[in-house]
Amino acid sequence: MSAAPLPDSAPLTPLSADPDAMAELERTWRSSHTGLWGWLTTTDNKRIAKRYIITAFMMFLLGGIDAAMMRLQLSRPENHILGPDLYNQFFSTHGTTMMFLFAVPMMTAMGLYFVPLMVGSREVAFPRLNAFGYYTYLIGCVFLYVEFLMNTGIDVGWFAYVPLAGPQFSAGKRADVWAQTVTFTEIAGIIAAIQIIVTAFKQRAPGMSLDRIPLFVWSMVVVSVMIIFAMPWVAVGSQFLAMDRAIDTHLFNPAEGGDAILWQHLFWFFGHPEVYIIFIPGLGMISSIVTTFARRQIFGYAAMVLSLVATGVLAFGLWVHHMFATPLPQLGESFFTAASVTIAIPSGVQIFCWIATMWTGRVRLATPMLFVLGFFIVFIIGGLTGVMVASVPFDLQVHDTYFVVAHFHYVLLGGAVFPLFGAFYYWFPKVTGRMLSETLGKWQFWLFLIGVNVTFFPMHILGLQGMTRRIYTYLAATGWGTLNLVASIGAIVIASSVIVFLVNVVASLRSGAIAGNNPWDSDTLEWATTSPPGPCSFPDIPVVTSRDGLWERRDDVPVMTGLRTDRREVLVTTLHEAEPESRHMLPSDSIWPLLLALAVGGAFIGAVYTPIGLVIGTIVALPIALGWAWPKAPTGPEMVDDVR
Amino acid sequence: MKPVRVVADVSQLPDVTFGPRSTTWWGTIGFMVTEGLTLVICAFAYLYLRKNFYHYPPEGTPLPSLGVPLVQVLVMLISIVPMVYAGRYARRLDVDGTRAALLIALVIKLGILVLRWYEFPALNTRWNSDAYGSAAWIVMGFHTTLLILDVAEDAGFALILWTGHARAQTMSDVVDDVIYWYFTVAAWLPLFVLLFLYPRWT
């Protein structure tokens, strides 16, 4: 290692044993301002990630209310609580909220909180950019729902197919609102992805070589790479759509040589990986939970990592299976059927590894583990119907029916929301310092498991009976009334499960049991620091000597010291072996990220109403960006002359 | 809790690094991949729409002109030279040399923006004429946003260096800015072939 090894005769004092150094470290890392200004200027990744998680959960609740309104409308035939126009807005807003404003931001937020902690680093790589990403996302959330309340709610589905979303068939601003909402969340997603990759590659604790990285971190790295390669497709595509609508380009206009299928390619080349972007972090969460609650290292670590990577790669070879009902060459369709079936292999490998881990471990059935078992049941049902719809003839029969609605809700709720709730129970003590109630947790789990199945299982049958998606009502003579009523009752059960969770959170925040540093006796580094972690996370930099992490049998914990206490420094290590390489100074708190987000937000929202909005926003953003980049005089690192 | 034991001291490690050792370099690469992909997507749309036309450009639309675009490619290649020097001086922490090289580059880059203004009409079509025109304008337009951002970034660095605010980390950031310019120029070369030569072959 390039860090100076210590002679045995002269051991250094760890920072955590030096009260003066600890006090200075605390001053350096804590926000320099208090109150509202401190709140607006903070760049602490843990504070930003908590806001991300809370905002994304509020989006989950809003998206859930959208869904509840749809279930209310469909609970009996010829219902007229929502008219067709309002129903269109509700289902479009529901899908857009859940995919763009809940699922992806929630998963990246969990990464932004836990990846630095799990790799033993004090911060993410670019803290200011992190704050900017969050504010951009927040503006997108507010924008969508303000427009919804102003009767400009999007009504073109979460996929905004042309020609329906084009200038000819969608007058007004609703499709533009969709296009720009997407842009906000894509910017935030790409920024989060780059943060996570650089933090996991360059800021790992010394000794955490690539084969010792926790599986949750691996899953976030795979997802981040996927975000970088998938999200630009919809970001660029939605700008194409906005331009077709605002400045008369003809990319999707068949009358002038444009092509509606081009939109579907652009959308689904993003849209299919998107599904995996949502559920691969769930796989990482499950690996963390299974390891802890089976009390042994995961079976087949290398196979697990390779499966994650394989899933990430194969996910890009599936997009056409969303387009089987378009006039594509049959040979091409066959390829995508094969790829769609193939992706079941790496998923299967992981499931068998988890089963082997549990089989050979000593399983404790705490609430996080219950949600993992729920994941197995729900996700596997979704996976099986996935293999069914991968076949072209079957897909053509059920295309655009409730069978598909049932399939993807099983996959997404099973693959993402079950692991997420498990992760909430698992990591809540780390974030807040208090335990969630196990009793309420078990109630929530069973209500959720029952609710999900009662809501979505009947939809398989409704779909096979011919009930199509996106219809605001149906006639009694179709015979779909009973199953729809059952599904709506299931939605009430899901809602009560979420209410139990909220009650649990509020009650536990007030009077939950004090957690301690490592309440579950887990192995990964986030449990090596206090609960909740202090502003600096790790006063001493932990050193990793094996994959066992905190389970390693030893009398003391090896650490490195030497990062400065008078400025925010993180240790940068090499990509492969994580050997110490340099100390990197991070910037201080700043208002510029918020200002830049407001300028960029103004540009994109302005673009909905006039193309000039984009130009004005850019002109405003440039001096703000300069202010952001301007080096600060008193607290900055060495001037050039000092270094020389 | 188990006691902690210090096994190494990192205080002697450098606190300013260049290239792949620096986290900023990795961030820059991340954004280059993202932005490079946006150009690939635009090029994909341009080629995808080709199948809807018998000829590219469509009947009645003249071939794009070659004069200004060829000059542009030449000027872009020349602009690399001062940027190479900016990177070298920055690595040596030579503020004066870096500033001079960046200013020369900035002048050339402003020329590139002026040329770009005349390069759009050289496409000999308009964004709202037909899908061919839309795709051609979009390819060039997305690349232009990268040009503008890069020129703004250069101007910012020049200002920071000019006013004596340069720190060692700024010099590392200049090196990343240089790499970003290589990428901006390298990305244009295939796009130039696509927009101005490819229609001549088909």
Interface residues (C-beta under 8 A of the other chain):
Chain A: M1 S2 A3 A4 P5 L6 P11 L12 T13 P14 S16 A17 A125 F126 L129 I190 A193 I194 I197 V198 F201 K202 Q203 P206 I228 F229 P232 W233 A235 V236 G237 F240 M243 D244 I247 D248 T249 H250 L251 N253 P254 E256 G257 G258 D259 L262 H265 L266 N517 D540 I541 V543 R554 D555 D556 V557 P558 V559 M560 T561 G562 L563 R564 E569 L571 V572 L575 P580 E581 S582 R583 H584 M585 L622 A625 L626 A629 W630 P631 A633 G636 P637 E638 M639 V640 D642 V643 R644
Chain B: M1 K2 P3 V4 R5 V6 V7 A8 D9 V10 S11 Q12 L13 P14 D15 V16 T17 P20 R21 S22 T23 W26 G27 G30 F31 V33 T34 L37 T38 I41 C42 A45 Y48 L49 N52 F53 P58 L93 V95 W127 N128 S129 D130 A131 Y132 G133 S134 A135 W137 I138 F142 A152 G156 L159 I160 H165 A166 R167 A168 Q169 T170 M171
